Amino acid sequence: MSRLVVLKLGGRVAADSVRDALARVGGAAVVVHGAGPQITAEMARRGITAEFVGGRRVTTPEVLEVVREALHAVNAEVCAAIGPRALPLRGDEIGLRARQVASLGLVGEPEPSAPDAILEAVEAGRVPVVAPLAAGPLNVNADEAAAALAVGLGAERILFVSDVPGVLVEGALARVLPADQAEAALDAGEFDGGIVPKLVAAVRAARGGVRASIGSTEVPA
């Protein structure tokens, strides 16, 4: 869908940033949100030890229950912030596809898809707000889910919005970070933490024909 923008909002800033992000877009948009901090806090409250591999959460049935609850809560907050145009959607209920990564438990690697529920909502002038779960159900990284949807929907652009201004390279904000350079830096272990899945997702989106930005950093193919 030409002119469509996918907004990926970090769980820490989702409800607070969505109105400004939509105002900057000024047109058709699909929102995908995370819930990482909320999931981690609830797991700690329940005494469940969090385990991550490459920025992705190892997911057991017990963890998946926490993930679903946290995503549902954040989804409701984001929809409330948007107002009546928002349409809450759960990826596992609308056909978001993913390949299971057995080593991570109930975790999936999102695949490009264009769920009818999203297409119909956009055509009706609504703002789909997607909780990143895949059919199974499988827990999927929100950054990767947003990129897969952007490619599958043929979006013009994907914007990753979080509490960081962009990608820092040697301590300085990079205005442009070409996909090949980003991938080489990832392979060399120059990045760690939450920026890793964002860069991976941005590179995939860019190579899938979608203009990608992480904050103020453009990631061209």
Secondary structure as UniProt FT lines:
FT   TURN            2..3
FT   STRAND          5..9
FT   TURN            11..13
FT   HELIX           14..25
FT   STRAND          29..33
FT   HELIX           36..46
FT   STRAND          52..53
FT   TURN            54..55
FT   STRAND          56..57
FT   HELIX           61..82
FT   TURN            84..85
FT   STRAND          86..90
FT   HELIX           91..94
FT   STRAND          98..100
FT   HELIX           102..104
FT   STRAND          107..110
FT   HELIX           116..123
FT   TURN            124..125
FT   STRAND          127..131
FT   STRAND          133..134
FT   TURN            135..137
FT   STRAND          138..139
FT   HELIX           142..153
FT   STRAND          157..161
FT   STRAND          168..169
FT   TURN            170..171
FT   STRAND          172..173
FT   HELIX           179..187
FT   TURN            188..189
FT   TURN            193..194
FT   HELIX           195..207
FT   TURN            208..209
FT   STRAND          211..214
FT   TURN            215..216
FT   STRAND          217..218
//
